[in-house]
Amino acid sequence: MIYVIVGKPCSGKTTVREYFEKRGLEGYEASRFMRDAKRKHATDSEEALFKMLGRDFVSREIQEQITTDSDVVVSGFRVPEEIEFMARHNSVETIGVYAPDMKCFQRSLKRGRDKNNLNTFEAFFTKKICPDYSLGLAEIFARMVDHWLYNDREDYQKLFREVDRIFLGDNNG
């Protein structure tokens, strides 16, 4: 089984992936593959990369690197073709991690990793969230998510209990 974790920027995708990894799953972060491709092809444009390499190129690269027959977790796909590619080659469950837009913005500020100076909600929303929706995240949310996790807090224990309950069969939470 491949668990695909999708969500807006700063919604908690990486947190959920890392939790799966602590439970023994092999994990992959799609954005790492995207960043590597941007460096290799000297572009900042994801659309240019999709035109050059295909909209499923990240999932193809991840598929080549999977080294186990056990369950795997992948976070950060943002276009439907990435999930569709994985589903043609594996059993896939898609997990949507939802957090309110303002909470995502607050987490972004707290992390301080944004080099684009997105220090207002409006800038964050228009430069980070809207582009992801337009790339295909909105379509993924509308038709491809099998399970939803709501992540509106900084205390992740409730989120982790929900992950255990739904995906690991622990009904004690």
C-alpha positions in Angstrom: 0.0 0.0 0.0 1.1 3.5 -0.8 -0.3 6.2 1.4 -0.3 9.5 -0.4 -0.7 12.6 1.8 -2.0 15.7 0.2 -2.8 19.2 1.5 -2.2 22.9 1.3 1.2 24.4 2.3 1.7 24.1 6.0 -1.4 22.0 6.6 0.6 19.2 8.3 1.5 16.8 5.4 5.1 16.4 6.5 4.1 15.9 10.2 1.7 13.0 9.2 4.4 11.5 6.8 7.0 11.6 9.6 4.5 10.0 12.0 4.0 7.1 9.5 7.8 6.9 9.1 8.2 6.5 12.9 5.7 3.6 12.6 8.1 1.9 10.2 7.0 3.0 6.8 9.5 4.1 4.1 8.7 7.8 3.3 9.2 10.2 0.4 8.7 13.9 0.1 7.5 15.0 -3.3 8.7 18.6 -3.0 12.3 17.3 -2.6 12.1 15.7 -6.0 10.6 18.9 -7.4 13.3 21.1 -5.9 16.0 18.8 -7.3 14.4 19.0 -10.8 14.2 22.8 -10.6 18.0 22.9 -9.9 18.9 20.3 -12.5 16.8 22.1 -15.2 17.6 25.6 -14.0 14.0 26.8 -13.7 11.7 28.0 -10.9 8.6 27.1 -12.9 6.8 23.9 -12.0 4.7 24.3 -15.1 7.8 24.4 -17.3 9.0 21.2 -15.6 5.6 19.5 -16.2 5.8 20.5 -19.9 9.3 19.2 -20.2 9.1 16.0 -18.1 5.3 15.2 -17.8 2.9 16.0 -15.0 3.7 12.7 -13.4 7.5 13.0 -13.4 7.8 13.3 -9.6 5.8 10.1 -9.0 7.8 8.2 -11.6 11.0 9.2 -9.9 9.6 8.2 -6.5 8.4 4.9 -7.9 11.9 4.1 -9.2 13.3 4.7 -5.7 10.9 2.6 -3.7 13.0 -0.2 -2.2 10.5 -2.2 -0.3 7.4 -4.4 -0.8 6.0 -3.0 2.5 3.8 0.0 2.9 5.2 3.4 1.8 4.1 6.9 2.5 4.5 9.9 0.1 3.6 13.4 0.9 3.2 16.5 -1.2 1.7 15.5 -4.5 -0.1 18.4 -6.0 -1.3 17.3 -9.4 -3.8 14.4 -10.1 -1.5 12.8 -12.6 1.0 12.0 -9.8 -1.6 10.0 -7.8 -3.0 8.4 -11.0 0.5 7.1 -11.9 1.0 5.6 -8.5 -2.5 4.0 -8.6 -1.7 2.3 -11.9 1.3 0.6 -10.3 0.3 0.2 -6.6 -2.6 0.1 -4.2 -3.0 3.7 -3.1 -4.9 5.4 -0.3 -5.0 9.2 -0.5 -5.1 11.1 2.8 -6.1 14.8 2.7 -4.7 16.9 5.5 -6.9 19.9 6.0 -6.1 23.0 8.1 -7.8 26.4 7.8 -6.0 28.9 5.5 -5.2 31.3 8.4 -3.7 28.4 10.4 -1.5 27.5 7.4 -0.3 31.1 7.2 0.5 31.3 10.9 2.5 28.0 10.6 4.4 29.4 7.6 5.3 32.5 9.6 6.4 30.4 12.6 8.7 28.3 10.4 10.3 31.3 8.8 11.5 29.2 5.8 9.8 31.3 3.1 12.3 33.2 1.0 9.6 35.0 -0.9 8.7 37.4 1.9 5.1 36.2 2.2 4.5 37.9 5.5 0.9 38.8 5.0 -2.1 36.5 4.7 -3.0 37.9 1.3 0.5 37.2 -0.1 0.6 33.7 1.4 -2.8 32.9 0.0 -2.2 34.3 -3.5 1.4 33.1 -3.9 1.3 29.7 -2.1 -2.3 28.3 -1.7 -3.9 29.5 -5.0 -1.1 28.2 -7.2 -1.4 24.7 -5.6 -5.1 24.7 -6.2 -4.6 25.7 -9.8 -1.9 23.1 -10.4 -4.4 20.4 -9.4 -4.8 20.3 -5.6 -8.4 21.4 -5.9 -9.1 18.5 -8.2 -7.3 16.1 -5.9 -9.4 17.3 -3.0 -12.7 17.1 -5.0 -12.3 13.6 -6.4 -9.3 11.6 -5.1 -9.1 11.9 -1.3 -10.1 8.6 0.5 -9.7 9.9 4.1 -9.6 13.4 5.7 -7.6 14.5 8.7 -8.4 17.8 10.2 -5.3 19.5 11.6 -6.1 22.9 13.2 -3.9 22.6 16.3 -0.3 22.7 17.3 -0.8 19.7 19.6 -0.5 16.8 17.3 -1.5 14.1 19.6 -5.1 14.2 18.5 -4.0 14.1 14.9 -1.8 11.1 15.6 -4.6 9.3 17.4 -6.8 9.8 14.3 -4.0 8.5 12.1 -3.7 5.4 14.3 -7.5 4.9 14.4 -8.0 5.1 10.7 -4.9 3.7 9.1 -3.3 1.4 11.7 -6.5 -0.1 13.1 -6.1 1.3 16.6 -9.6 2.0 17.8 -8.6 3.0 21.3 -8.3 6.7 20.4 
